[in-house]
Amino acid sequence: MTLEVRGVGRVQIRTLPLTEPPIPEEGGRIRSVNGEMARIVNGELFSFAAYIEFALGANRSRGNHYHLQKTEILYIMTGTLRAVYYDLESHTTQEEILRAGDLVRIEPNCAHAYVPLEYSQALELAVDPYDEADTVAYELVRAK
């Protein structure tokens, strides 16, 4: 099974499909009476993992930055987000609606911001540990 990838340049988005066990190597999700299980990545080592909650009524977005070195992987666990990406090298903007099951890979020098359309939760992974000096503020979405 080959997963469809959408997005251009420094952003790749794929939706992990609902499948039957065993979950394929390229990823997927299974649901049972016990709940959902998703294979987000397989074979990569990570130095950073963070849980992110996107609450409604916060009157602001999350993100509004880019990384100089870090490649970020974001898995949408629940909810729906409006995502805005800006490639600082090609000067292209991309807007996407992300839903539960979407897996996003954001390469360095791509500004990103997320606005919740409903209560949402995500998991962020990165090979490199968090480094404050690697994060550069870049306003893509203004606070309301």
A tleap script that builds the chain and sets N, CA, C and O, in Angstrom:
source leaprc.protein.ff14SB
mol = sequence {
  NMET THR LEU GLU VAL ARG GLY VAL GLY ARG
  VAL GLN ILE ARG THR LEU PRO LEU THR GLU
  PRO PRO ILE PRO GLU GLU GLY GLY ARG ILE
  ARG SER VAL ASN GLY GLU MET ALA ARG ILE
  VAL ASN GLY GLU LEU PHE SER PHE ALA ALA
  TYR ILE GLU PHE ALA LEU GLY ALA ASN ARG
  SER ARG GLY ASN HIE TYR HIE LEU GLN LYS
  THR GLU ILE LEU TYR ILE MET THR GLY THR
  LEU ARG ALA VAL TYR TYR ASP LEU GLU SER
  HIE THR THR GLN GLU GLU ILE LEU ARG ALA
  GLY ASP LEU VAL ARG ILE GLU PRO ASN CYS
  ALA HIE ALA TYR VAL PRO LEU GLU TYR SER
  GLN ALA LEU GLU LEU ALA VAL ASP PRO TYR
  ASP GLU ALA ASP THR VAL ALA TYR GLU LEU
  VAL ARG ALA CLYS
}
set mol.1.N position { 0.841 -1.170 0.000 }
set mol.1.CA position { 0.000 0.000 0.000 }
set mol.1.C position { 0.889 1.237 0.000 }
set mol.1.O position { 1.820 1.327 0.800 }
set mol.2.N position { 0.613 2.194 -0.890 }
set mol.2.CA position { 1.333 3.450 -0.940 }
set mol.2.C position { 0.415 4.548 -0.452 }
set mol.2.O position { -0.708 4.681 -0.939 }
set mol.3.N position { 0.877 5.335 0.502 }
set mol.3.CA position { 0.069 6.413 1.043 }
set mol.3.C position { 0.194 7.647 0.174 }
set mol.3.O position { 1.293 8.024 -0.232 }
set mol.4.N position { -0.942 8.275 -0.109 }
set mol.4.CA position { -0.957 9.497 -0.903 }
set mol.4.C position { -0.356 10.632 -0.092 }
set mol.4.O position { -0.714 10.842 1.067 }
set mol.5.N position { 0.562 11.361 -0.716 }
set mol.5.CA position { 1.204 12.500 -0.074 }
set mol.5.C position { 0.713 13.769 -0.749 }
set mol.5.O position { 0.760 13.891 -1.973 }
set mol.6.N position { 0.237 14.724 0.067 }
set mol.6.CA position { -0.139 16.025 -0.475 }
set mol.6.C position { 0.784 17.055 0.137 }
set mol.6.O position { 1.464 16.787 1.128 }
set mol.7.N position { 0.804 18.213 -0.448 }
set mol.7.CA position { 1.718 19.245 0.003 }
set mol.7.C position { 2.831 19.401 -1.012 }
set mol.7.O position { 3.041 18.539 -1.866 }
set mol.8.N position { 3.528 20.492 -0.908 }
set mol.8.CA position { 4.612 20.778 -1.845 }
set mol.8.C position { 5.839 21.245 -1.082 }
set mol.8.O position { 5.749 21.691 0.062 }
set mol.9.N position { 6.984 21.133 -1.736 }
set mol.9.CA position { 8.212 21.678 -1.161 }
set mol.9.C position { 8.551 21.122 0.199 }
set mol.9.O position { 8.771 19.919 0.344 }
set mol.10.N position { 8.594 21.978 1.193 }
set mol.10.CA position { 9.064 21.634 2.525 }
set mol.10.C position { 8.002 21.040 3.441 }
set mol.10.O position { 8.265 20.786 4.616 }
set mol.11.N position { 6.795 20.818 2.904 }
set mol.11.CA position { 5.705 20.256 3.707 }
set mol.11.C position { 5.147 19.035 2.991 }
set mol.11.O position { 4.748 19.112 1.829 }
set mol.12.N position { 5.122 17.909 3.695 }
set mol.12.CA position { 4.505 16.697 3.159 }
set mol.12.C position { 3.437 16.244 4.153 }
set mol.12.O position { 3.692 16.121 5.351 }
set mol.13.N position { 2.233 15.997 3.628 }
set mol.13.CA position { 1.111 15.592 4.473 }
set mol.13.C position { 0.547 14.297 3.913 }
set mol.13.O position { 0.305 14.178 2.712 }
set mol.14.N position { 0.344 13.336 4.790 }
set mol.14.CA position { -0.329 12.105 4.382 }
set mol.14.C position { -1.298 11.699 5.477 }
set mol.14.O position { -1.042 11.901 6.664 }
set mol.15.N position { -2.406 11.129 5.060 }
set mol.15.CA position { -3.397 10.655 6.004 }
set mol.15.C position { -3.159 9.178 6.240 }
set mol.15.O position { -3.172 8.387 5.297 }
set mol.16.N position { -2.943 8.801 7.483 }
set mol.16.CA position { -2.744 7.394 7.811 }
set mol.16.C position { -4.101 6.694 7.703 }
set mol.16.O position { -5.052 7.091 8.376 }
set mol.17.N position { -4.200 5.665 6.871 }
set mol.17.CA position { -5.495 5.033 6.640 }
set mol.17.C position { -5.910 4.117 7.790 }
set mol.17.O position { -5.071 3.569 8.504 }
set mol.18.N position { -7.220 3.966 7.949 }
set mol.18.CA position { -7.737 2.944 8.851 }
set mol.18.C position { -7.541 1.608 8.148 }
set mol.18.O position { -7.867 1.466 6.969 }
set mol.19.N position { -7.013 0.637 8.868 }
set mol.19.CA position { -6.676 -0.646 8.276 }
set mol.19.C position { -6.937 -1.758 9.277 }
set mol.19.O position { -7.303 -1.506 10.425 }
set mol.20.N position { -6.750 -2.958 8.839 }
set mol.20.CA position { -6.854 -4.125 9.712 }
set mol.20.C position { -5.456 -4.495 10.199 }
set mol.20.O position { -4.475 -4.212 9.511 }
set mol.21.N position { -5.345 -5.123 11.372 }
set mol.21.CA position { -4.027 -5.559 11.837 }
set mol.21.C position { -3.443 -6.607 10.888 }
set mol.21.O position { -4.205 -7.352 10.272 }
set mol.22.N position { -2.161 -6.688 10.754 }
set mol.22.CA position { -1.159 -5.800 11.345 }
set mol.22.C position { -1.071 -4.492 10.570 }
set mol.22.O position { -1.395 -4.441 9.384 }
set mol.23.N position { -0.630 -3.434 11.249 }
set mol.23.CA position { -0.472 -2.137 10.598 }
set mol.23.C position { 0.702 -2.234 9.624 }
set mol.23.O position { 1.766 -2.734 9.988 }
set mol.24.N position { 0.516 -1.757 8.385 }
set mol.24.CA position { 1.606 -1.832 7.401 }
set mol.24.C position { 2.831 -1.006 7.799 }
set mol.24.O position { 2.726 -0.081 8.605 }
set mol.25.N position { 3.971 -1.339 7.240 }
set mol.25.CA position { 5.229 -0.651 7.544 }
set mol.25.C position { 5.146 0.855 7.331 }
set mol.25.O position { 5.721 1.621 8.105 }
set mol.26.N position { 4.429 1.294 6.279 }
set mol.26.CA position { 4.372 2.729 5.978 }
set mol.26.C position { 3.400 3.497 6.870 }
set mol.26.O position { 3.232 4.705 6.708 }
set mol.27.N position { 2.764 2.804 7.805 }
set mol.27.CA position { 1.908 3.467 8.781 }
set mol.27.C position { 0.438 3.236 8.525 }
set mol.27.O position { 0.026 2.862 7.426 }
set mol.28.N position { -0.334 3.463 9.547 }
set mol.28.CA position { -1.772 3.308 9.457 }
set mol.28.C position { -2.373 3.324 10.847 }
set mol.28.O position { -1.672 3.499 11.844 }
set mol.29.N position { -3.694 3.137 10.897 }
set mol.29.CA position { -4.424 3.172 12.155 }
set mol.29.C position { -5.372 1.982 12.206 }
set mol.29.O position { -5.922 1.566 11.186 }
set mol.30.N position { -5.552 1.447 13.390 }
set mol.30.CA position { -6.576 0.433 13.608 }
set mol.30.C position { -7.461 0.901 14.752 }
set mol.30.O position { -7.004 1.562 15.685 }
set mol.31.N position { -8.735 0.545 14.659 }
set mol.31.CA position { -9.677 0.855 15.738 }
set mol.31.C position { -10.256 -0.445 16.242 }
set mol.31.O position { -10.545 -1.357 15.468 }
set mol.32.N position { -10.422 -0.518 17.549 }
set mol.32.CA position { -11.037 -1.691 18.164 }
set mol.32.C position { -11.890 -1.208 19.325 }
set mol.32.O position { -11.983 -0.007 19.581 }
set mol.33.N position { -12.505 -2.136 20.018 }
set mol.33.CA position { -13.295 -1.764 21.187 }
set mol.33.C position { -12.414 -1.127 22.266 }
set mol.33.O position { -12.915 -0.435 23.153 }
set mol.34.N position { -11.119 -1.360 22.187 }
set mol.34.CA position { -10.173 -0.779 23.142 }
set mol.34.C position { -9.764 0.645 22.789 }
set mol.34.O position { -9.172 1.338 23.616 }
set mol.35.N position { -10.074 1.094 21.562 }
set mol.35.CA position { -9.689 2.427 21.108 }
set mol.35.C position { -8.851 2.351 19.849 }
set mol.35.O position { -8.755 1.302 19.212 }
set mol.36.N position { -8.247 3.471 19.498 }
set mol.36.CA position { -7.449 3.553 18.272 }
set mol.36.C position { -5.960 3.424 18.572 }
set mol.36.O position { -5.471 3.892 19.600 }
set mol.37.N position { -5.250 2.774 17.645 }
set mol.37.CA position { -3.794 2.688 17.701 }
set mol.37.C position { -3.270 3.112 16.341 }
set mol.37.O position { -3.783 2.678 15.310 }
set mol.38.N position { -2.249 3.961 16.335 }
set mol.38.CA position { -1.679 4.451 15.084 }
set mol.38.C position { -0.178 4.218 15.076 }
set mol.38.O position { 0.509 4.475 16.065 }
set mol.39.N position { 0.325 3.724 13.943 }
set mol.39.CA position { 1.773 3.658 13.730 }
set mol.39.C position { 2.145 4.937 12.997 }
set mol.39.O position { 1.842 5.105 11.816 }
set mol.40.N position { 2.802 5.829 13.714 }
set mol.40.CA position { 3.121 7.144 13.175 }
set mol.40.C position { 4.430 7.098 12.399 }
set mol.40.O position { 4.505 7.597 11.277 }
set mol.41.N position { 5.436 6.516 12.977 }
set mol.41.CA position { 6.733 6.333 12.329 }
set mol.41.C position { 7.249 4.958 12.728 }
set mol.41.O position { 6.773 4.358 13.692 }
set mol.42.N position { 8.216 4.472 11.983 }
set mol.42.CA position { 8.793 3.166 12.281 }
set mol.42.C position { 10.243 3.162 11.823 }
set mol.42.O position { 10.514 3.313 10.632 }
set mol.43.N position { 11.178 2.991 12.752 }
set mol.43.CA position { 12.586 2.897 12.391 }
set mol.43.C position { 13.366 4.186 12.549 }
set mol.43.O position { 14.565 4.210 12.272 }
set mol.44.N position { 12.715 5.271 12.992 }
set mol.44.CA position { 13.434 6.522 13.217 }
set mol.44.C position { 13.625 6.719 14.717 }
set mol.44.O position { 12.770 6.334 15.514 }
set mol.45.N position { 14.748 7.319 15.095 }
set mol.45.CA position { 15.010 7.640 16.496 }
set mol.45.C position { 14.716 9.109 16.726 }
set mol.45.O position { 15.053 9.950 15.892 }
set mol.46.N position { 14.085 9.425 17.858 }
set mol.46.CA position { 13.702 10.793 18.150 }
set mol.46.C position { 14.286 11.261 19.474 }
set mol.46.O position { 14.387 10.494 20.431 }
set mol.47.N position { 14.671 12.542 19.512 }
set mol.47.CA position { 15.189 13.154 20.734 }
set mol.47.C position { 14.184 14.106 21.354 }
set mol.47.O position { 14.400 14.615 22.454 }
set mol.48.N position { 13.074 14.351 20.642 }
set mol.48.CA position { 12.073 15.293 21.131 }
set mol.48.C position { 10.681 14.757 20.846 }
set mol.48.O position { 10.400 14.293 19.741 }
set mol.49.N position { 9.815 14.821 21.842 }
set mol.49.CA position { 8.401 14.484 21.674 }
set mol.49.C position { 7.601 15.431 22.554 }
set mol.49.O position { 7.972 15.689 23.699 }
set mol.50.N position { 6.502 15.948 22.016 }
set mol.50.CA position { 5.650 16.858 22.787 }
set mol.50.C position { 4.194 16.615 22.440 }
set mol.50.O position { 3.848 16.365 21.285 }
set mol.51.N position { 3.349 16.691 23.452 }
set mol.51.CA position { 1.904 16.658 23.276 }
set mol.51.C position { 1.445 18.101 23.141 }
set mol.51.O position { 1.866 18.960 23.915 }
set mol.52.N position { 0.583 18.375 22.163 }
set mol.52.CA position { 0.098 19.738 21.955 }
set mol.52.C position { -1.426 19.724 21.968 }
set mol.52.O position { -2.063 18.916 21.292 }
set mol.53.N position { -1.990 20.632 22.748 }
set mol.53.CA position { -3.436 20.788 22.810 }
set mol.53.C position { -3.795 22.109 22.136 }
set mol.53.O position { -3.148 23.129 22.370 }
set mol.54.N position { -4.822 22.082 21.304 }
set mol.54.CA position { -5.305 23.269 20.609 }
set mol.54.C position { -6.705 23.568 21.137 }
set mol.54.O position { -7.682 22.964 20.695 }
set mol.55.N position { -6.799 24.500 22.081 }
set mol.55.CA position { -8.074 24.832 22.699 }
set mol.55.C position { -8.792 25.909 21.891 }
set mol.55.O position { -8.161 26.806 21.331 }
set mol.56.N position { -10.101 25.809 21.839 }
set mol.56.CA position { -10.906 26.840 21.192 }
set mol.56.C position { -11.003 28.046 22.112 }
set mol.56.O position { -10.866 27.923 23.329 }
set mol.57.N position { -11.239 29.210 21.522 }
set mol.57.CA position { -11.419 30.411 22.313 }
set mol.57.C position { -10.128 31.023 22.803 }
set mol.57.O position { -10.159 31.969 23.591 }
set mol.58.N position { -8.999 30.514 22.364 }
set mol.58.CA position { -7.719 31.060 22.797 }
set mol.58.C position { -7.388 32.357 22.063 }
set mol.58.O position { -6.487 33.092 22.469 }
set mol.59.N position { -8.121 32.638 20.979 }
set mol.59.CA position { -7.930 33.859 20.185 }
set mol.59.C position { -6.510 34.011 19.639 }
set mol.59.O position { -6.017 35.124 19.460 }
set mol.60.N position { -5.872 32.894 19.383 }
set mol.60.CA position { -4.559 32.961 18.766 }
set mol.60.C position { -4.199 31.603 18.184 }
set mol.60.O position { -4.815 30.581 18.487 }
set mol.61.N position { -3.209 31.633 17.364 }
set mol.61.CA position { -2.759 30.393 16.747 }
set mol.61.C position { -1.581 29.827 17.523 }
set mol.61.O position { -1.037 30.470 18.420 }
set mol.62.N position { -1.207 28.627 17.163 }
set mol.62.CA position { 0.029 28.021 17.680 }
set mol.62.C position { 1.020 28.002 16.533 }
set mol.62.O position { 0.634 27.957 15.365 }
set mol.63.N position { 2.267 28.036 16.864 }
set mol.63.CA position { 3.309 28.024 15.838 }
set mol.63.C position { 3.789 29.437 15.587 }
set mol.63.O position { 4.369 30.078 16.463 }
set mol.64.N position { 3.537 29.920 14.362 }
set mol.64.CA position { 4.030 31.236 13.943 }
set mol.64.C position { 5.540 31.320 14.129 }
set mol.64.O position { 6.062 32.271 14.711 }
set mol.65.N position { 6.227 30.300 13.620 }
set mol.65.CA position { 7.687 30.262 13.678 }
set mol.65.C position { 8.197 29.298 12.606 }
set mol.65.O position { 7.421 28.612 11.941 }
set mol.66.N position { 9.509 29.267 12.459 }
set mol.66.CA position { 10.160 28.260 11.628 }
set mol.66.C position { 11.421 27.814 12.343 }
set mol.66.O position { 11.853 28.428 13.319 }
set mol.67.N position { 12.000 26.739 11.843 }
set mol.67.CA position { 13.218 26.196 12.433 }
set mol.67.C position { 14.362 26.289 11.435 }
set mol.67.O position { 14.173 26.093 10.235 }
set mol.68.N position { 15.537 26.589 11.940 }
set mol.68.CA position { 16.724 26.676 11.091 }
set mol.68.C position { 17.258 25.294 10.724 }
set mol.68.O position { 17.735 25.092 9.607 }
set mol.69.N position { 17.181 24.334 11.661 }
set mol.69.CA position { 17.750 22.998 11.454 }
set mol.69.C position { 16.739 21.859 11.605 }
set mol.69.O position { 16.834 20.842 10.918 }
set mol.70.N position { 15.799 22.030 12.482 }
set mol.70.CA position { 14.914 20.934 12.891 }
set mol.70.C position { 13.858 20.612 11.840 }
set mol.70.O position { 13.208 21.504 11.296 }
set mol.71.N position { 13.702 19.314 11.566 }
set mol.71.CA position { 12.562 18.806 10.815 }
set mol.71.C position { 11.549 18.328 11.843 }
set mol.71.O position { 11.879 17.561 12.748 }
set mol.72.N position { 10.324 18.786 11.697 }
set mol.72.CA position { 9.270 18.519 12.668 }
set mol.72.C position { 8.259 17.544 12.072 }
set mol.72.O position { 7.889 17.662 10.903 }
set mol.73.N position { 7.821 16.601 12.863 }
set mol.73.CA position { 6.752 15.688 12.464 }
set mol.73.C position { 5.589 15.938 13.413 }
set mol.73.O position { 5.748 15.899 14.633 }
set mol.74.N position { 4.416 16.195 12.836 }
set mol.74.CA position { 3.225 16.484 13.630 }
set mol.74.C position { 2.143 15.478 13.256 }
set mol.74.O position { 1.779 15.354 12.086 }
set mol.75.N position { 1.631 14.759 14.254 }
set mol.75.CA position { 0.548 13.809 14.046 }
set mol.75.C position { -0.701 14.359 14.716 }
set mol.75.O position { -0.693 14.631 15.916 }
set mol.76.N position { -1.773 14.524 13.949 }
set mol.76.CA position { -3.021 15.043 14.478 }
set mol.76.C position { -3.797 13.872 15.076 }
set mol.76.O position { -4.234 12.971 14.360 }
set mol.77.N position { -3.959 13.899 16.390 }
set mol.77.CA position { -4.631 12.810 17.105 }
set mol.77.C position { -6.153 12.984 17.087 }
set mol.77.O position { -6.886 12.027 16.842 }
set mol.78.N position { -6.623 14.206 17.348 }
set mol.78.CA position { -8.055 14.490 17.356 }
set mol.78.C position { -8.288 15.883 16.796 }
set mol.78.O position { -7.399 16.733 16.839 }
set mol.79.N position { -9.482 16.114 16.272 }
set mol.79.CA position { -9.892 17.450 15.879 }
set mol.79.C position { -9.539 17.836 14.462 }
set mol.79.O position { -9.177 17.004 13.629 }
set mol.80.N position { -9.658 19.140 14.216 }
set mol.80.CA position { -9.432 19.726 12.898 }
set mol.80.C position { -8.709 21.054 13.076 }
set mol.80.O position { -9.077 21.862 13.929 }
set mol.81.N position { -7.676 21.273 12.262 }
set mol.81.CA position { -6.874 22.492 12.323 }
set mol.81.C position { -6.772 23.124 10.940 }
set mol.81.O position { -6.743 22.423 9.929 }
set mol.82.N position { -6.719 24.449 10.905 }
set mol.82.CA position { -6.321 25.142 9.671 }
set mol.82.C position { -4.825 25.365 9.807 }
set mol.82.O position { -4.361 25.946 10.788 }
set mol.83.N position { -4.080 24.904 8.825 }
set mol.83.CA position { -2.621 25.028 8.845 }
set mol.83.C position { -2.176 25.978 7.735 }
set mol.83.O position { -2.696 25.935 6.620 }
set mol.84.N position { -1.215 26.828 8.053 }
set mol.84.CA position { -0.638 27.737 7.074 }
set mol.84.C position { 0.877 27.517 7.088 }
set mol.84.O position { 1.509 27.539 8.144 }
set mol.85.N position { 1.447 27.306 5.901 }
set mol.85.CA position { 2.880 27.080 5.749 }
set mol.85.C position { 3.438 28.095 4.759 }
set mol.85.O position { 2.789 28.435 3.770 }
set mol.86.N position { 4.649 28.575 5.036 }
set mol.86.CA position { 5.320 29.499 4.128 }
set mol.86.C position { 6.769 29.059 3.975 }
set mol.86.O position { 7.527 29.038 4.944 }
set mol.87.N position { 7.147 28.706 2.749 }
set mol.87.CA position { 8.508 28.280 2.433 }
set mol.87.C position { 9.356 29.534 2.234 }
set mol.87.O position { 9.145 30.284 1.281 }
set mol.88.N position { 10.312 29.760 3.130 }
set mol.88.CA position { 11.119 30.973 3.086 }
set mol.88.C position { 12.071 31.026 1.894 }
set mol.88.O position { 12.559 32.101 1.547 }
set mol.89.N position { 12.341 29.894 1.267 }
set mol.89.CA position { 13.245 29.888 0.115 }
set mol.89.C position { 12.500 30.058 -1.205 }
set mol.89.O position { 12.948 30.814 -2.068 }
set mol.90.N position { 11.372 29.370 -1.379 }
set mol.90.CA position { 10.621 29.472 -2.640 }
set mol.90.C position { 9.549 30.556 -2.577 }
set mol.90.O position { 8.953 30.900 -3.597 }
set mol.91.N position { 9.301 31.098 -1.376 }
set mol.91.CA position { 8.297 32.146 -1.145 }
set mol.91.C position { 6.896 31.690 -1.530 }
set mol.91.O position { 6.103 32.475 -2.050 }
set mol.92.N position { 6.593 30.426 -1.277 }
set mol.92.CA position { 5.258 29.902 -1.562 }
set mol.92.C position { 4.506 29.672 -0.258 }
set mol.92.O position { 5.077 29.254 0.750 }
set mol.93.N position { 3.220 29.954 -0.308 }
set mol.93.CA position { 2.335 29.750 0.830 }
set mol.93.C position { 1.413 28.592 0.523 }
set mol.93.O position { 0.962 28.429 -0.610 }
set mol.94.N position { 1.137 27.797 1.523 }
set mol.94.CA position { 0.255 26.639 1.384 }
set mol.94.C position { -0.680 26.622 2.580 }
set mol.94.O position { -0.232 26.734 3.721 }
set mol.95.N position { -1.971 26.484 2.329 }
set mol.95.CA position { -2.952 26.338 3.402 }
set mol.95.C position { -3.595 24.977 3.284 }
set mol.95.O position { -3.897 24.517 2.183 }
set mol.96.N position { -3.805 24.329 4.418 }
set mol.96.CA position { -4.379 22.985 4.460 }
set mol.96.C position { -5.342 22.884 5.629 }
set mol.96.O position { -5.210 23.604 6.619 }
set mol.97.N position { -6.300 21.998 5.513 }
set mol.97.CA position { -7.134 21.606 6.643 }
set mol.97.C position { -6.604 20.245 7.086 }
set mol.97.O position { -6.589 19.292 6.307 }
set mol.98.N position { -6.174 20.163 8.332 }
set mol.98.CA position { -5.632 18.922 8.888 }
set mol.98.C position { -6.683 18.294 9.783 }
set mol.98.O position { -7.366 18.980 10.543 }
set mol.99.N position { -6.801 16.967 9.679 }
set mol.99.CA position { -7.775 16.225 10.476 }
set mol.99.C position { -7.075 15.078 11.205 }
set mol.99.O position { -5.944 14.710 10.888 }
set mol.100.N position { -7.779 14.529 12.183 }
set mol.100.CA position { -7.252 13.377 12.918 }
set mol.100.C position { -6.781 12.319 11.926 }
set mol.100.O position { -7.482 11.983 10.971 }
set mol.101.N position { -5.586 11.804 12.170 }
set mol.101.CA position { -4.992 10.799 11.291 }
set mol.101.C position { -3.999 11.377 10.299 }
set mol.101.O position { -3.296 10.621 9.628 }
set mol.102.N position { -3.922 12.708 10.188 }
set mol.102.CA position { -2.959 13.329 9.277 }
set mol.102.C position { -1.578 13.380 9.928 }
set mol.102.O position { -1.436 13.672 11.116 }
set mol.103.N position { -0.582 13.091 9.123 }
set mol.103.CA position { 0.819 13.105 9.547 }
set mol.103.C position { 1.546 14.122 8.679 }
set mol.103.O position { 1.558 14.000 7.454 }
set mol.104.N position { 2.154 15.130 9.312 }
set mol.104.CA position { 2.778 16.243 8.599 }
set mol.104.C position { 4.264 16.257 8.896 }
set mol.104.O position { 4.680 16.135 10.048 }
set mol.105.N position { 5.063 16.407 7.846 }
set mol.105.CA position { 6.517 16.543 7.983 }
set mol.105.C position { 6.878 17.932 7.471 }
set mol.105.O position { 6.628 18.259 6.311 }
set mol.106.N position { 7.479 18.760 8.361 }
set mol.106.CA position { 7.828 20.136 8.029 }
set mol.106.C position { 9.340 20.261 8.103 }
set mol.106.O position { 9.941 20.060 9.158 }
set mol.107.N position { 9.940 20.590 6.989 }
set mol.107.CA position { 11.390 20.714 6.919 }
set mol.107.C position { 11.835 22.100 7.394 }
set mol.107.O position { 11.010 23.006 7.513 }
set mol.108.N position { 13.140 22.270 7.666 }
set mol.108.CA position { 13.651 23.576 8.100 }
set mol.108.C position { 13.320 24.679 7.086 }
set mol.108.O position { 13.111 24.418 5.901 }
set mol.109.N position { 13.280 25.904 7.584 }
set mol.109.CA position { 13.016 27.096 6.773 }
set mol.109.C position { 11.623 27.115 6.159 }
set mol.109.O position { 11.412 27.654 5.073 }
set mol.110.N position { 10.681 26.517 6.875 }
set mol.110.CA position { 9.279 26.565 6.484 }
set mol.110.C position { 8.479 27.042 7.696 }
set mol.110.O position { 8.290 26.301 8.661 }
set mol.111.N position { 8.013 28.286 7.630 }
set mol.111.CA position { 7.215 28.834 8.727 }
set mol.111.C position { 5.879 28.100 8.777 }
set mol.111.O position { 5.336 27.718 7.740 }
set mol.112.N position { 5.352 27.905 9.988 }
set mol.112.CA position { 4.094 27.178 10.132 }
set mol.112.C position { 3.282 27.740 11.281 }
set mol.112.O position { 3.826 28.186 12.292 }
set mol.113.N position { 1.946 27.710 11.105 }
set mol.113.CA position { 1.013 28.169 12.128 }
set mol.113.C position { -0.248 27.325 12.031 }
set mol.113.O position { -0.629 26.879 10.949 }
set mol.114.N position { -0.893 27.111 13.176 }
set mol.114.CA position { -2.087 26.267 13.251 }
set mol.114.C position { -3.189 26.992 14.025 }
set mol.114.O position { -2.941 27.584 15.075 }
set mol.115.N position { -4.399 26.934 13.491 }
set mol.115.CA position { -5.565 27.524 14.146 }
set mol.115.C position { -6.589 26.406 14.327 }
set mol.115.O position { -6.980 25.772 13.347 }
set mol.116.N position { -7.032 26.152 15.561 }
set mol.116.CA position { -8.010 25.079 15.765 }
set mol.116.C position { -9.387 25.466 15.230 }
set mol.116.O position { -9.881 26.562 15.492 }
set mol.117.N position { -9.996 24.556 14.481 }
set mol.117.CA position { -11.372 24.727 14.028 }
set mol.117.C position { -12.323 24.020 14.990 }
set mol.117.O position { -13.530 24.262 14.994 }
set mol.118.N position { -11.745 23.148 15.796 }
set mol.118.CA position { -12.437 22.488 16.901 }
set mol.118.C position { -11.338 22.065 17.881 }
set mol.118.O position { -10.154 22.105 17.547 }
set mol.119.N position { -11.729 21.667 19.073 }
set mol.119.CA position { -10.734 21.198 20.034 }
set mol.119.C position { -9.902 20.107 19.360 }
set mol.119.O position { -10.453 19.170 18.783 }
set mol.120.N position { -8.583 20.230 19.434 }
set mol.120.CA position { -7.691 19.301 18.735 }
set mol.120.C position { -6.506 18.942 19.617 }
set mol.120.O position { -6.148 19.676 20.539 }
set mol.121.N position { -5.901 17.784 19.309 }
set mol.121.CA position { -4.715 17.320 20.008 }
set mol.121.C position { -3.736 16.772 18.972 }
set mol.121.O position { -4.134 16.194 17.960 }
set mol.122.N position { -2.450 16.967 19.250 }
set mol.122.CA position { -1.423 16.494 18.326 }
set mol.122.C position { -0.206 16.017 19.100 }
set mol.122.O position { -0.025 16.333 20.276 }
set mol.123.N position { 0.619 15.252 18.411 }
set mol.123.CA position { 1.897 14.789 18.922 }
set mol.123.C position { 2.967 15.323 17.985 }
set mol.123.O position { 2.877 15.141 16.770 }
set mol.124.N position { 3.974 15.976 18.536 }
set mol.124.CA position { 5.090 16.482 17.734 }
set mol.124.C position { 6.338 15.665 18.044 }
set mol.124.O position { 6.648 15.404 19.206 }
set mol.125.N position { 7.047 15.266 16.995 }
set mol.125.CA position { 8.282 14.501 17.117 }
set mol.125.C position { 9.389 15.189 16.322 }
set mol.125.O position { 9.121 15.839 15.312 }
set mol.126.N position { 10.629 15.047 16.779 }
set mol.126.CA position { 11.777 15.551 16.037 }
set mol.126.C position { 12.993 14.710 16.380 }
set mol.126.O position { 13.147 14.244 17.509 }
set mol.127.N position { 13.847 14.524 15.397 }
set mol.127.CA position { 15.089 13.786 15.600 }
set mol.127.C position { 15.996 14.565 16.543 }
set mol.127.O position { 16.643 13.985 17.414 }
set mol.128.N position { 16.040 15.888 16.363 }
set mol.128.CA position { 16.904 16.739 17.179 }
set mol.128.C position { 16.195 17.167 18.460 }
set mol.128.O position { 14.976 17.342 18.460 }
set mol.129.N position { 16.938 17.338 19.550 }
set mol.129.CA position { 16.326 17.854 20.772 }
set mol.129.C position { 15.893 19.305 20.573 }
set mol.129.O position { 16.380 19.989 19.673 }
set mol.130.N position { 14.976 19.766 21.422 }
set mol.130.CA position { 14.524 21.154 21.336 }
set mol.130.C position { 15.693 22.086 21.597 }
set mol.130.O position { 16.474 21.876 22.525 }
set mol.131.N position { 15.807 23.121 20.765 }
set mol.131.CA position { 16.844 24.138 20.908 }
set mol.131.C position { 16.184 25.485 20.646 }
set mol.131.O position { 15.800 25.782 19.514 }
set mol.132.N position { 16.053 26.291 21.679 }
set mol.132.CA position { 15.387 27.590 21.542 }
set mol.132.C position { 16.018 28.441 20.441 }
set mol.132.O position { 15.308 29.180 19.759 }
set mol.133.N position { 17.326 28.353 20.253 }
set mol.133.CA position { 18.024 29.148 19.244 }
set mol.133.C position { 17.658 28.715 17.818 }
set mol.133.O position { 17.896 29.460 16.867 }
set mol.134.N position { 17.083 27.521 17.666 }
set mol.134.CA position { 16.691 27.006 16.351 }
set mol.134.C position { 15.301 27.484 15.932 }
set mol.134.O position { 14.911 27.313 14.777 }
set mol.135.N position { 14.559 28.076 16.850 }
set mol.135.CA position { 13.193 28.518 16.579 }
set mol.135.C position { 13.170 30.024 16.353 }
set mol.135.O position { 13.582 30.801 17.215 }
set mol.136.N position { 12.675 30.430 15.169 }
set mol.136.CA position { 12.641 31.844 14.793 }
set mol.136.C position { 11.188 32.263 14.618 }
set mol.136.O position { 10.458 31.657 13.833 }
set mol.137.N position { 10.761 33.300 15.345 }
set mol.137.CA position { 9.387 33.789 15.233 }
set mol.137.C position { 9.114 34.296 13.822 }
set mol.137.O position { 9.958 34.947 13.206 }
set mol.138.N position { 7.911 33.983 13.318 }
set mol.138.CA position { 7.500 34.426 11.981 }
set mol.138.C position { 5.976 34.419 11.957 }
set mol.138.O position { 5.356 33.357 11.904 }
set mol.139.N position { 5.380 35.595 11.996 }
set mol.139.CA position { 3.924 35.671 12.114 }
set mol.139.C position { 3.249 35.377 10.775 }
set mol.139.O position { 3.352 36.152 9.825 }
set mol.140.N position { 2.568 34.259 10.725 }
set mol.140.CA position { 1.770 33.873 9.552 }
set mol.140.C position { 0.297 34.158 9.778 }
set mol.140.O position { -0.417 34.567 8.863 }
set mol.141.N position { -0.149 33.937 11.013 }
set mol.141.CA position { -1.551 34.106 11.380 }
set mol.141.C position { -1.607 35.065 12.558 }
set mol.141.O position { -1.016 34.810 13.607 }
set mol.142.N position { -2.310 36.156 12.380 }
set mol.142.CA position { -2.411 37.162 13.451 }
set mol.142.C position { -3.445 36.759 14.485 }
set mol.142.O position { -4.447 36.114 14.177 }
set mol.143.N position { -3.176 37.155 15.715 }
set mol.143.CA position { -4.135 36.931 16.791 }
set mol.143.C position { -5.379 37.740 16.507 }
set mol.143.O position { -5.307 38.835 15.947 }
set mol.144.N position { -6.522 37.198 16.895 }
set mol.144.CA position { -7.800 37.904 16.683 }
set mol.144.C position { -8.036 38.920 17.748 }
set mol.144.O position { -9.058 39.606 17.730 }
savepdb mol mol.pdb
quit
